[in-house]
Amino acid sequence: MIDREHDLPVARQAKVLNLARSTVYYRPRPVSAETLALMRRLDELHLDFPFAGARMLALLLQREGVPIGRRRVSTLMKRMGVEAIYRRPNTRKPAPGHRIYPYLLRGVKIERPNHVWAMDITYIPMRRGFVYLAAVVDVASRRVLAHRVSITMEAAFCVEALEEALARHGKPEIFNTDQGSQFTSHEFTSVLTTANVSISMDGKGAWRDNVFVERLWRSVKYEEVYLRAYDSVSEARASIGRYLAFYNQGRPHSSLDGRTSNEVYFDRQAQAPQSA
């Protein structure tokens, strides 16, 4: 928005755009190497113990010799976009203008491609910093239909991934997410309602929270992310893209009887008209 190489002074550009000069000149402080290492360890612990809240994670870290308190862990978890998964009353109020949709998958048997798609966001550590990965997954085949890597958790990159999935693969009957603000925003849900797709949302903190995508995150992190230390966002984006291509095309899945996601997705798609 602000062009620092433009002939027009930065102060004048800020005035034209109605931006505070303090905002224009602000430079975010880089995250320390110590904090990044701590966030990575928290991510590993959360992946292994998704039920653990800030108090338990703090105790686990303390047992590893890390002097840290519950409040510090809670702050880092919010920054990473993770929370403990367990059943609790749904007392969360949606953001102004955001609608919460009911959960539609209870008792539903998902056996064919494009019946149900799911989407989620996860934290991805790098050597110096971190990014977020969003992915759209076909539940029946585990196939990643589209993904995006972003430095922020705003809705825009989720919308981009959703629009790509719809453009390339048609549309599902049901689209499932959690109640994250990215997914409850009008910007996101309007894409689905316009396409006539039924929207399903997990209850806040429910045990089932996007379990379909959680399996993908475990594979991505243990088979790709934790084996590398990305030096830049572009490197993370390219390397994760290569892994997800392998995940679809070459990686056998025990839950799919040893077949790949592509084999199941395209085989079942071809059989669908014949069985109708």
Secondary structure by P-SEA (a helix, b strand, c coil): cccccccccaaaaaaaacccccccccccccccaaaaaaaaaaaaaaaacccccaaaaaaaaaaacccccaaaaaaaaaaacccccccccccccccccbbbbccccccccccccccbbbbbbbbbbcccccccccccccccccccccccccccccaaaaaaaaaaaaaccccccbbbbccccccccccaaaaaaaabbbbbbcccccccccccaaaaaaaaacccccccccccaaaaaaaaaaaaaaaaccbbbcccccccaaaaaaaaaaaccccc
